[in-house]
Amino acid sequence: MMDGHRARHLSTEDFAHLGAGNLAYIKTAEIQNKRFYVLVSALGQELVVAPSYEAALAAAYERDLVVASLN
């Protein structure tokens, strides 16, 4: 746990990475005219390409990731 004094002195880059190891989102991708669902880390790394949203969500849970909803 980070104390308040230390938190106030984080750089913008350090602040952006807080919690990044636990967050992900799912996006769609078309590969060879088929729709797939890609699990992407908060830092932009593609982790899994899945055939369904449910499979991508399961992959996130297996990795202890929280999936953020992007609208």
Stockholm file with secondary structure:
# STOCKHOLM 1.0

chainA/1-71         MMDGHRARHLSTEDFAHLGAGNLAYIKTAEIQNKRFYVLVSALGQELVVAPSYEAALAAAYERDLVVASLN
#=GR chainA/1-71 SS CCCHHHHHTCCHHHHHHTTTTTEEEEEEEEETTEEEEEEEETTSCEEEEESSHHHHHHHHHHTTCEECCCC
#=GC SS_cons        CCCHHHHHTCCHHHHHHTTTTTEEEEEEEEETTEEEEEEEETTSCEEEEESSHHHHHHHHHHTTCEECCCC
//
